Amino acid sequence: MVPAGTFLGKSQPSPLRLMSRYPHGASAATPPGSGKLRRRSPRVRNRERKSGETAAATASFPFRGPAAPRDHSRRPGPPCPAEAPAHLPPLGAPVPLPVPRAGAGPHPGPSEAPPPPGPGTPHSARGPQLRERWRLRGPACWLWDSLRRSQQEVLTATLDLEDVRSYRAEISSRNLEASRVSPYPRVKVDFALSCHEDVLETLSEPVAWKYHSAGEEISLGPACWLWDFLRRSQQVGFSLPLSGGVNSAATACLVYSMCRQVCKAVKNGNPEVLADVRTIVKETSYTPQDPELCGRVLTTCYMASENSSQETSDRVRELARQIGSHHISLGIDPAVRAVVGIFSLVMGKSPLLAVHGGSSRENLALQNVQARLRMVISYLFAQLSLWSRGARGGLLVLGSANADESLFGYLTKYDCSSADINPIGRISKTDLWAFVQLCLELFQLPALQRILAAPATAELEPLADRQVSQTDEEDMGMTYAELSVYGRLRKVAKTGPYRMFCKLLHMWKDICTPQQVADKVKQCFSKYSTSRHKMTTLTRVYHAENYSPDDNRFDLRPFLYNAGWLWQFRCIENQVLQLERRERQDLDGVD
């Protein structure tokens, strides 16, 4: 047995990915030397693969130049084996995190020679344990939470090296290959990883791996990202246009979750987080309390128009009260009339909404005016609302456009989707529903029940009998559930129109005919290609999943497409005709 050294790992302010098939709500703590940061030559790698052995401990040091240890939480499958260099200090001494600079810290850089070998070592420290990389196979013995507010975390564990030897002995193919090659020479060193007295040491118990649900990871990851962005930006809070829909409610819940996590960290005695909070609120003796902290760092603003319903206003006010944000309600109708009046004065014509006899171009332009004015007003209040209250500093404006709307362009350029940052910009509507449902149960926010039950609407057209007459799904011509499927197939599966059609034929065979599937796919790609220009204006976001619509950053597909998709749509139509012809033949055979 060997007491593992004190491994100092740098925690991540937010996970690099979210809602995938492997966990990273907690990460396996990896000692120094864990990352394969030095590429060995193909000849050396082939020799190691064949023999099952690696170079001796003093052969080379696994860190090169300014590279930093990798985050093993990104790897799929079971917890990544913890690895440490063989240049370990004496037993029981702490092993600090290597400084990612050449020649810095207690570990040798690329220009420094490794420690010279010493006298012989006990047998327990030889063999598979004495390597360039110390691999610990089996169940996880210690974990660190990657979704933390603090910057560092110290973890220790006691392991049995014989368990490692036994695990490797079970791999027959490895042993067979190793028996056919010449053994590596052993290098003797002047320290041991264990001794006879260690037999009474208590081993660390295996740790159960924690798998977060989609809603849980959304409540943790983007919330930590918001906190990190806030403290680094030197602003004093966030400003959120709260519309009463799921998108803005989810964004508000993320800030509320951030405040809860901060208060929990302070309550647990984290001095770093407490110092950050006091810097943000600009009070040296302040101690955050839940939900009082949310009122300090979050200002919500409901910007109503003559097209807004009273029910929406009530939902917004109730949610703001429950999370404790500083809430502002105002009307934008005077600003809308002023802007439209300028156009009418200059051009001599007054545009009308469709319900009043206007054309589709007039209708769309008047809706966009309302949306864009909300963005302008949001930034005005973000800059001056604290000044009006006698407080110092400014606020970061939060956006609330989700991944599905961004992908298919169901948003107005430079409306409230344009902001300083957007924590939900790469999360689909279906995952946001799951997150809001979790917040309803976890945070006890009853206002979310009404928000989930309300139809998604932009409320940019006049009401009908004081009821909403416009819904998002009717405007788009497709449901959010369908949008979520399109987004995953397009980005994750890398499908084009024809391949998506083939996949959806099987997925929706019980609910749609081939012609209906073909119409949906063609509508999907037509909207997607004609709205690609909006991708250039998307706000900085938290990249949460593989279905992110931000193609220009993550793959090399063309930015602009032919909206007609002539060849692909022709293939789909030919396939539909063949399927219908085959169905008619089957029916004739039955008759």
C-alpha positions as CSV (number, residue, x, y, z in Angstrom):
1,M,0.0,0.0,0.0
2,V,1.1,3.5,-0.6
3,P,-0.3,6.8,0.7
4,A,-0.7,8.9,-2.4
5,G,0.9,12.3,-2.3
6,T,-1.1,15.4,-1.8
7,F,-2.2,16.2,-5.3
8,L,-3.0,19.8,-6.0
9,G,-5.4,20.1,-8.9
10,K,-6.7,23.2,-10.5
11,S,-10.5,23.1,-10.6
12,Q,-12.4,24.3,-13.7
13,P,-14.8,27.2,-13.4
14,S,-17.1,25.4,-15.7
15,P,-17.2,22.0,-17.6
16,L,-16.0,22.0,-21.1
17,R,-19.0,20.0,-22.3
18,L,-22.4,19.2,-21.0
19,M,-25.1,16.5,-21.1
20,S,-22.9,14.0,-22.8
21,R,-22.8,10.2,-22.1
22,Y,-19.9,10.5,-19.7
23,P,-19.8,12.4,-16.4
24,H,-18.0,15.6,-15.7
25,G,-19.9,17.0,-12.8
26,A,-16.9,15.5,-10.9
27,S,-13.5,14.8,-12.4
28,A,-11.0,12.2,-11.5
29,A,-8.2,14.0,-9.6
30,T,-5.1,13.6,-11.7
31,P,-1.6,13.9,-10.2
32,P,1.2,15.7,-11.9
33,G,2.3,14.0,-15.0
34,S,-1.2,12.8,-15.8
35,G,-1.5,14.4,-19.3
36,K,0.2,12.8,-22.2
37,L,1.8,16.1,-23.1
38,R,4.9,14.8,-24.7
39,R,4.5,12.9,-27.9
40,R,6.9,10.0,-28.2
41,S,8.1,8.8,-31.5
42,P,6.1,6.1,-33.4
43,R,9.0,3.7,-32.9
44,V,8.9,4.1,-29.1
45,R,5.1,3.9,-29.0
46,N,5.1,0.6,-31.1
47,R,7.8,-0.9,-28.8
48,E,5.7,0.0,-25.7
49,R,2.5,-1.4,-27.2
50,K,4.1,-4.7,-28.1
51,S,6.0,-5.2,-24.8
52,G,3.5,-3.7,-22.4
53,E,6.3,-1.8,-20.8
54,T,7.3,1.9,-21.0
55,A,10.7,3.6,-20.7
56,A,12.4,3.7,-17.4
57,A,11.6,6.4,-14.9
58,T,14.6,8.5,-15.7
59,A,14.3,8.3,-19.4
60,S,12.3,11.5,-19.9
61,F,10.0,13.9,-18.1
62,P,6.4,13.9,-19.4
63,F,6.0,17.7,-19.5
64,R,7.3,19.8,-22.3
65,G,7.3,23.6,-22.6
66,P,4.3,25.6,-21.5
67,A,1.7,22.9,-22.0
68,A,-0.8,22.4,-19.2
69,P,-2.3,19.1,-17.9
70,R,-5.3,18.0,-19.8
71,D,-8.8,17.9,-18.3
72,H,-9.4,14.1,-18.2
73,S,-13.1,14.7,-17.6
74,R,-13.5,15.2,-21.4
75,R,-12.6,11.6,-22.1
76,P,-15.5,9.1,-22.6
77,G,-16.0,5.9,-20.6
78,P,-15.0,5.1,-17.0
79,P,-12.8,7.4,-15.0
80,C,-9.5,8.1,-16.6
81,P,-6.6,6.3,-14.8
82,A,-4.7,8.6,-12.6
83,E,-1.1,9.0,-13.6
84,A,2.0,10.4,-11.9
85,P,5.6,10.7,-13.0
86,A,8.1,8.3,-11.4
87,H,10.1,11.2,-10.1
88,L,8.2,11.1,-6.8
89,P,9.5,12.8,-3.6
90,P,10.0,10.7,-0.5
91,L,7.0,8.8,1.0
92,G,4.4,11.1,2.5
93,A,5.7,14.3,1.0
94,P,3.2,16.4,-0.9
95,V,3.4,16.5,-4.7
96,P,2.6,20.1,-5.9
97,L,0.9,20.9,-9.2
98,P,3.5,21.4,-11.9
99,V,3.8,24.9,-13.0
100,P,3.1,24.9,-16.8
101,R,6.2,26.8,-17.7
102,A,9.6,25.5,-18.9
103,G,11.9,25.0,-16.0
104,A,9.5,26.4,-13.4
105,G,8.4,24.8,-10.2
106,P,9.9,21.8,-8.4
107,H,9.8,19.6,-11.6
108,P,12.4,19.7,-14.3
109,G,11.7,21.6,-17.5
110,P,12.7,20.5,-20.9
111,S,16.2,21.9,-20.5
112,E,16.8,20.3,-17.1
113,A,18.1,16.8,-16.5
114,P,16.0,14.4,-14.5
115,P,17.2,13.3,-11.1
116,P,20.0,10.7,-11.2
117,P,19.2,7.1,-10.3
118,G,20.0,6.0,-6.8
119,P,20.6,2.7,-5.1
120,G,18.3,-0.3,-5.3
121,T,14.7,-0.3,-4.4
122,P,12.4,-2.9,-2.8
123,H,10.7,-5.3,-5.2
124,S,7.3,-3.7,-4.4
125,A,8.5,-0.5,-6.1
126,R,9.8,-2.1,-9.2
127,G,8.1,-3.6,-12.2
128,P,4.9,-2.1,-13.5
129,Q,4.9,0.6,-10.8
130,L,8.2,2.1,-11.8
131,R,7.4,3.9,-15.1
132,E,7.4,7.1,-16.9
133,R,3.7,7.3,-16.1
134,W,2.2,5.7,-13.0
135,R,-1.1,4.2,-14.1
136,L,-3.7,3.3,-11.5
137,R,-6.3,1.1,-13.0
138,G,-9.7,0.2,-11.4
139,P,-12.4,2.1,-9.6
140,A,-12.0,5.8,-8.8
141,C,-10.5,6.5,-5.4
142,W,-10.8,10.2,-5.3
143,L,-12.8,12.8,-7.3
144,W,-12.8,16.5,-7.5
145,D,-15.8,18.6,-8.4
146,S,-15.1,20.5,-11.6
147,L,-18.1,22.7,-11.0
148,R,-16.6,24.7,-8.2
149,R,-16.3,28.4,-7.4
150,S,-12.8,28.1,-5.8
151,Q,-9.7,27.9,-7.9
152,Q,-7.9,25.0,-6.2
153,E,-8.7,21.8,-4.4
154,V,-6.4,19.4,-2.5
155,L,-7.2,15.7,-2.5
156,T,-5.4,12.6,-1.0
157,A,-6.0,8.9,-1.2
158,T,-4.2,5.7,-0.1
159,L,-3.9,3.0,-2.8
160,D,-2.7,-0.6,-3.0
161,L,-0.2,-1.1,-5.8
162,E,-0.8,-4.9,-5.7
163,D,-4.3,-4.3,-6.9
164,V,-2.8,-2.5,-9.9
165,R,-0.5,-5.5,-10.6
166,S,-3.4,-7.9,-10.3
167,Y,-5.6,-5.9,-12.6
168,R,-2.9,-5.9,-15.3
169,A,-2.2,-9.6,-14.9
170,E,-5.8,-10.3,-15.9
171,I,-5.1,-8.8,-19.4
172,S,-3.9,-11.9,-21.1
173,S,-3.2,-10.3,-24.5
174,R,-0.9,-7.8,-22.9
175,N,1.0,-10.5,-21.0
176,L,1.3,-12.6,-24.2
177,E,2.7,-9.8,-26.2
178,A,5.1,-8.8,-23.4
179,S,6.5,-12.3,-23.2
180,R,7.7,-12.2,-26.8
181,V,10.0,-9.2,-26.6
182,S,13.2,-8.5,-24.8
183,P,12.7,-6.9,-21.3
184,Y,13.7,-3.3,-20.6
185,P,16.6,-2.7,-18.3
186,R,15.6,-1.8,-14.8
187,V,16.9,1.5,-13.3
188,K,17.4,1.5,-9.6
189,V,16.3,4.6,-7.6
190,D,16.8,5.6,-4.0
191,F,13.2,5.6,-2.8
192,A,10.4,3.2,-2.4
193,L,6.7,3.6,-3.1
194,S,5.8,1.3,-0.2
195,C,7.3,-0.5,2.8
196,H,6.5,-3.5,5.0
197,E,4.9,-1.3,7.6
198,D,2.3,-0.1,5.1
199,V,0.3,-3.3,5.5
200,L,-1.7,-1.7,8.3
201,E,-2.6,1.4,6.3
202,T,-6.3,1.9,5.6
203,L,-7.1,2.0,2.0
204,S,-9.3,4.7,0.5
205,E,-12.8,3.4,-0.3
206,P,-13.9,3.5,-4.0
207,V,-15.9,6.5,-4.9
208,A,-19.2,6.1,-6.7
209,W,-19.2,8.1,-10.0
210,K,-21.8,10.8,-10.1
211,Y,-23.8,11.2,-13.4
212,H,-25.7,14.4,-13.6
213,S,-28.9,14.7,-15.5
214,A,-29.2,17.3,-18.3
215,G,-31.1,19.7,-16.0
216,E,-28.5,19.3,-13.1
217,E,-25.6,20.0,-15.4
218,I,-27.3,23.1,-16.8
219,S,-27.9,24.3,-13.3
220,L,-24.2,23.9,-12.4
221,G,-22.1,24.5,-15.5
222,P,-23.4,27.7,-16.9
223,A,-23.9,29.1,-13.4
224,C,-20.2,28.7,-12.6
225,W,-19.4,30.2,-16.0
226,L,-21.5,33.2,-15.2
227,W,-19.8,33.7,-11.9
228,D,-16.4,33.4,-13.4
229,F,-17.3,35.9,-16.1
230,L,-18.7,38.3,-13.6
231,R,-15.7,38.4,-11.3
232,R,-13.3,38.7,-14.2
233,S,-15.2,41.5,-15.9
234,Q,-15.1,43.7,-12.8
235,Q,-18.8,44.5,-13.2
236,V,-21.2,44.4,-10.3
237,G,-24.0,42.3,-11.7
238,F,-26.3,41.3,-14.6
239,S,-29.2,42.9,-16.4
240,L,-31.8,40.5,-17.8
241,P,-34.7,41.4,-20.1
242,L,-37.3,39.1,-18.6
243,S,-40.1,38.3,-21.1
244,G,-42.1,35.7,-19.2
245,G,-41.1,32.8,-21.5
246,V,-39.0,29.7,-20.8
247,N,-35.8,31.2,-22.3
248,S,-35.5,34.2,-20.1
249,A,-36.9,32.3,-17.1
250,A,-34.1,29.7,-17.5
251,T,-31.5,32.5,-17.7
252,A,-32.9,34.0,-14.5
253,C,-32.8,30.6,-12.8
254,L,-29.1,30.2,-13.8
255,V,-28.2,33.5,-12.1
256,Y,-30.3,32.3,-9.1
257,S,-28.4,29.0,-9.1
258,M,-25.1,30.9,-9.3
259,C,-26.1,32.9,-6.2
260,R,-27.1,29.8,-4.3
261,Q,-23.8,28.1,-5.1
262,V,-21.8,31.2,-4.1
263,C,-23.7,31.5,-0.7
264,K,-23.1,27.8,-0.1
265,A,-19.3,28.2,-0.8
266,V,-19.1,31.1,1.6
267,K,-21.0,29.2,4.2
268,N,-18.6,26.3,3.9
269,G,-15.7,28.7,4.6
270,N,-14.3,29.4,1.2
271,P,-12.3,32.6,1.5
272,E,-11.6,33.1,-2.2
273,V,-15.3,33.2,-3.1
274,L,-16.0,35.5,-0.2
275,A,-13.3,37.9,-1.3
276,D,-14.7,37.9,-4.9
277,V,-18.2,38.6,-3.6
278,R,-17.0,41.6,-1.6
279,T,-15.1,42.9,-4.6
280,I,-18.2,42.7,-6.8
281,V,-20.5,44.4,-4.4
282,K,-17.8,46.8,-3.3
283,E,-18.3,46.2,0.4
284,T,-15.3,44.9,2.5
285,S,-17.5,43.5,5.3
286,Y,-20.3,42.1,3.2
287,T,-21.4,38.4,3.8
288,P,-23.8,37.1,1.1
289,Q,-27.2,35.6,2.1
290,D,-29.7,33.7,-0.1
291,P,-31.8,35.2,-1.8
292,E,-30.5,38.6,-0.8
293,L,-27.4,38.2,-3.0
294,C,-29.6,37.8,-6.1
295,G,-31.1,41.2,-5.5
296,R,-27.6,42.6,-5.4
297,V,-26.3,41.1,-8.7
298,L,-29.4,40.7,-10.8
299,T,-31.7,43.3,-12.3
300,T,-34.6,42.1,-14.3
301,C,-36.6,44.3,-16.6
302,Y,-40.0,43.6,-18.2
303,M,-40.5,45.7,-21.3
304,A,-44.2,45.6,-22.1
305,S,-46.0,46.8,-25.2
306,E,-49.6,47.2,-26.3
307,N,-49.2,43.6,-27.6
308,S,-48.3,42.2,-24.2
309,S,-50.8,40.3,-22.0
310,Q,-51.5,40.9,-18.4
311,E,-50.9,37.2,-17.7
312,T,-47.4,37.5,-19.0
313,S,-46.7,40.6,-16.8
314,D,-48.0,38.7,-13.7
315,R,-45.7,35.7,-14.4
316,V,-42.7,37.9,-14.8
317,R,-43.4,39.8,-11.6
318,E,-44.0,36.6,-9.6
319,L,-40.8,35.0,-10.8
320,A,-38.7,38.1,-10.0
321,R,-40.2,38.3,-6.5
322,Q,-39.4,34.6,-5.8
323,I,-35.8,34.7,-6.9
324,G,-35.3,38.1,-5.2
325,S,-34.0,40.1,-8.2
326,H,-34.3,43.9,-8.4
327,H,-37.2,44.2,-10.9
328,I,-38.2,47.0,-13.2
329,S,-41.3,47.2,-15.4
330,L,-41.8,49.7,-18.2
331,G,-43.6,50.3,-21.5
332,I,-41.9,50.7,-24.9
333,D,-44.9,52.0,-26.9
334,P,-43.7,55.6,-26.8
335,A,-40.4,54.6,-28.3
336,V,-42.0,52.4,-30.9
337,R,-44.3,55.2,-32.0
338,A,-41.4,57.7,-32.2
339,V,-39.3,55.4,-34.4
340,V,-42.2,54.6,-36.7
341,G,-43.1,58.3,-36.8
342,I,-39.6,59.2,-38.0
343,F,-40.0,56.8,-40.9
344,S,-43.5,58.1,-41.8
345,L,-42.3,61.7,-41.6
346,V,-39.4,61.0,-44.0
347,M,-41.0,58.5,-46.4
348,G,-44.6,59.8,-46.4
349,K,-46.0,56.3,-45.7
350,S,-47.1,54.6,-42.5
351,P,-46.5,50.8,-42.2
352,L,-49.3,48.6,-40.8
353,L,-49.4,45.3,-39.0
354,A,-51.0,42.4,-40.9
355,V,-54.1,42.4,-38.7
356,H,-54.7,46.0,-39.8
357,G,-54.3,45.3,-43.5
358,G,-50.5,45.6,-43.8
359,S,-48.3,43.4,-46.0
360,S,-46.0,40.7,-44.7
361,R,-43.0,43.1,-45.1
362,E,-44.7,45.8,-43.1
363,N,-45.8,43.3,-40.5
364,L,-42.3,41.9,-40.0
365,A,-40.6,45.3,-39.9
366,L,-42.9,46.6,-37.2
367,Q,-42.3,43.4,-35.1
368,N,-38.5,43.9,-35.5
369,V,-38.7,47.5,-34.4
370,Q,-40.2,46.4,-31.1
371,A,-37.6,43.7,-30.6
372,R,-34.6,45.9,-31.4
373,L,-35.8,48.7,-29.2
374,R,-35.9,46.3,-26.3
375,M,-32.2,45.7,-26.8
376,V,-31.4,49.4,-26.9
377,I,-33.4,50.0,-23.7
378,S,-31.7,47.0,-22.0
379,Y,-28.3,48.5,-22.5
380,L,-29.4,51.9,-21.3
381,F,-30.8,50.5,-18.1
382,A,-27.7,48.3,-17.7
383,Q,-25.5,51.3,-17.7
384,L,-27.5,53.8,-15.7
385,S,-29.9,51.9,-13.4
386,L,-27.3,51.6,-10.7
387,W,-26.4,55.2,-11.1
388,S,-30.0,56.2,-10.6
389,R,-30.0,54.2,-7.3
390,G,-26.8,55.8,-6.1
391,A,-24.7,52.7,-6.6
392,R,-21.4,52.4,-8.4
393,G,-20.6,50.2,-11.4
394,G,-22.4,48.8,-14.4
395,L,-24.3,45.6,-15.4
396,L,-23.6,42.9,-18.0
397,V,-26.6,42.3,-20.3
398,L,-27.7,38.7,-20.5
399,G,-29.1,37.2,-23.7
400,S,-31.6,34.4,-23.8
401,A,-31.8,32.9,-27.3
402,N,-31.5,29.1,-27.3
403,A,-29.7,26.9,-29.7
404,D,-32.7,25.9,-31.8
405,E,-33.8,29.5,-32.4
406,S,-30.2,30.5,-33.3
407,L,-29.8,27.6,-35.7
408,F,-33.0,28.3,-37.7
409,G,-32.9,32.1,-37.4
410,Y,-36.0,32.5,-35.3
411,L,-34.7,35.7,-33.8
412,T,-34.3,39.4,-34.8
413,K,-30.8,40.6,-35.4
414,Y,-29.8,42.9,-32.6
415,D,-32.8,42.2,-30.4
416,C,-32.5,40.8,-26.9
417,S,-30.6,37.9,-28.3
418,S,-27.8,40.4,-28.7
419,A,-26.1,40.9,-25.3
420,D,-22.8,40.7,-23.5
421,I,-23.1,37.0,-22.8
422,N,-25.7,34.3,-23.3
423,P,-25.6,31.3,-20.9
424,I,-28.2,29.3,-22.8
425,G,-27.2,30.0,-26.4
426,R,-26.0,26.5,-27.1
427,I,-28.8,24.6,-25.2
428,S,-31.9,23.3,-27.0
429,K,-35.4,24.2,-26.0
430,T,-36.1,20.6,-24.9
431,D,-33.1,20.6,-22.5
432,L,-34.2,24.1,-21.2
433,W,-37.6,22.7,-20.4
434,A,-35.9,19.9,-18.4
435,F,-33.8,22.5,-16.6
436,V,-36.7,24.8,-15.7
437,Q,-38.7,21.7,-14.4
438,L,-35.7,20.9,-12.2
439,C,-35.6,24.4,-10.9
440,L,-39.3,24.2,-10.1
441,E,-38.7,21.2,-7.9
442,L,-35.2,22.0,-6.6
443,F,-35.5,25.7,-5.9
444,Q,-39.2,25.8,-5.0
445,L,-40.2,28.5,-7.5
446,P,-44.0,28.0,-8.2
447,A,-43.9,30.8,-10.8
448,L,-42.1,28.4,-13.1
449,Q,-45.2,26.2,-13.3
450,R,-47.2,28.9,-15.1
451,I,-44.2,29.7,-17.3
452,L,-43.9,26.1,-18.4
453,A,-47.6,25.8,-19.1
454,A,-47.8,29.0,-21.2
455,P,-47.3,28.8,-25.0
456,A,-44.0,30.2,-26.3
457,T,-44.7,33.6,-27.9
458,A,-42.9,36.7,-28.8
459,E,-46.0,38.9,-28.3
460,L,-45.2,41.2,-31.1
461,E,-48.6,41.2,-32.8
462,P,-51.9,42.6,-31.3
463,L,-53.9,40.5,-28.9
464,A,-57.1,38.8,-29.8
465,D,-59.7,39.3,-27.0
466,R,-56.9,40.0,-24.6
467,Q,-55.3,36.6,-25.4
468,V,-52.1,35.8,-27.2
469,S,-52.7,35.5,-31.0
470,Q,-49.1,34.6,-32.0
471,T,-47.0,31.6,-31.0
472,D,-43.5,30.7,-31.9
473,E,-44.3,27.2,-33.3
474,E,-46.9,28.6,-35.6
475,D,-44.5,31.3,-36.8
476,M,-41.7,28.8,-37.5
477,G,-44.0,26.1,-39.0
478,M,-42.4,23.4,-36.8
479,T,-42.4,22.4,-33.2
480,Y,-39.5,22.9,-30.8
481,A,-39.3,19.1,-30.4
482,E,-38.7,18.8,-34.1
483,L,-36.2,21.6,-34.0
484,S,-34.2,19.7,-31.4
485,V,-34.1,16.6,-33.6
486,Y,-33.0,18.6,-36.6
487,G,-30.2,20.3,-34.7
488,R,-28.7,17.1,-33.4
489,L,-28.9,15.3,-36.8
490,R,-27.5,18.3,-38.6
491,K,-24.5,18.9,-36.3
492,V,-23.8,15.7,-34.3
493,A,-24.6,13.2,-37.1
494,K,-23.3,15.6,-39.8
495,T,-26.3,15.0,-42.0
496,G,-27.4,16.9,-45.1
497,P,-31.0,17.1,-46.4
498,Y,-31.1,13.6,-48.0
499,R,-29.4,11.8,-45.2
500,M,-31.6,13.5,-42.6
501,F,-34.6,12.5,-44.6
502,C,-33.5,8.9,-44.6
503,K,-32.9,8.9,-40.8
504,L,-36.3,10.6,-40.1
505,L,-38.1,8.1,-42.2
506,H,-37.3,5.5,-39.6
507,M,-37.6,7.8,-36.6
508,W,-41.0,9.1,-37.5
509,K,-42.4,6.2,-39.5
510,D,-45.3,5.8,-37.0
511,I,-46.4,9.5,-37.1
512,C,-45.5,10.8,-40.5
513,T,-45.8,9.7,-44.1
514,P,-42.7,9.8,-46.4
515,Q,-44.1,12.9,-48.1
516,Q,-44.7,14.7,-44.7
517,V,-41.1,13.8,-43.7
518,A,-39.8,15.2,-47.0
519,D,-41.8,18.4,-46.6
520,K,-40.4,18.9,-43.0
521,V,-36.8,18.3,-44.0
522,K,-37.1,20.7,-47.0
523,Q,-38.6,23.4,-44.8
524,C,-36.0,22.8,-42.2
525,F,-33.0,23.3,-44.5
526,S,-34.7,26.2,-46.4
527,K,-35.0,28.1,-43.2
528,Y,-31.6,27.1,-42.0
529,S,-29.8,28.3,-45.2
530,T,-31.7,31.6,-45.5
531,S,-31.0,32.5,-41.9
532,R,-27.3,31.8,-42.0
533,H,-26.4,35.5,-42.1
534,K,-27.7,35.8,-38.5
535,M,-25.0,33.5,-37.3
536,T,-22.4,36.4,-37.5
537,T,-24.2,38.4,-34.8
538,L,-24.6,35.7,-32.2
539,T,-23.6,36.7,-28.7
540,R,-20.7,35.1,-26.8
541,V,-22.2,31.9,-25.3
542,Y,-21.5,29.0,-23.0
543,H,-20.7,26.1,-25.3
544,A,-22.6,23.2,-23.7
545,E,-23.2,20.5,-26.3
546,N,-22.2,18.9,-29.6
547,Y,-25.3,20.3,-31.3
548,S,-24.0,23.8,-31.0
549,P,-25.1,25.8,-34.2
550,D,-21.8,27.8,-34.2
551,D,-20.4,26.1,-37.3
552,N,-17.9,28.8,-38.2
553,R,-16.0,28.0,-35.0
554,F,-16.2,24.2,-34.8
555,D,-16.2,22.8,-38.3
556,L,-15.3,23.7,-41.9
557,R,-18.6,23.5,-43.7
558,P,-19.5,26.4,-45.9
559,F,-21.0,29.4,-44.2
560,L,-23.5,30.2,-46.9
561,Y,-25.6,27.7,-48.8
562,N,-27.9,27.6,-51.9
563,A,-31.3,27.9,-50.3
564,G,-32.8,25.8,-53.1
565,W,-30.8,22.6,-52.3
566,L,-31.6,21.5,-55.8
567,W,-29.8,18.2,-56.0
568,Q,-30.6,17.2,-52.4
569,F,-34.3,18.0,-52.6
570,R,-34.5,16.2,-56.0
571,C,-33.1,13.1,-54.4
572,I,-35.6,13.3,-51.6
573,E,-38.5,13.7,-54.1
574,N,-37.3,10.7,-56.1
575,Q,-37.1,8.6,-52.9
576,V,-40.6,9.6,-51.9
577,L,-42.0,8.6,-55.3
578,Q,-40.3,5.2,-55.1
579,L,-41.7,4.6,-51.6
580,E,-45.2,5.7,-52.7
581,R,-45.0,3.5,-55.8
582,R,-43.9,0.5,-53.7
583,E,-46.7,1.1,-51.2
584,R,-49.3,1.1,-54.0
585,Q,-47.9,-2.1,-55.4
586,D,-48.1,-3.7,-52.0
587,L,-51.7,-2.6,-51.7
588,D,-52.5,-3.9,-55.2
589,G,-51.0,-7.3,-54.3
590,V,-53.2,-7.5,-51.2
591,D,-56.3,-6.8,-53.2
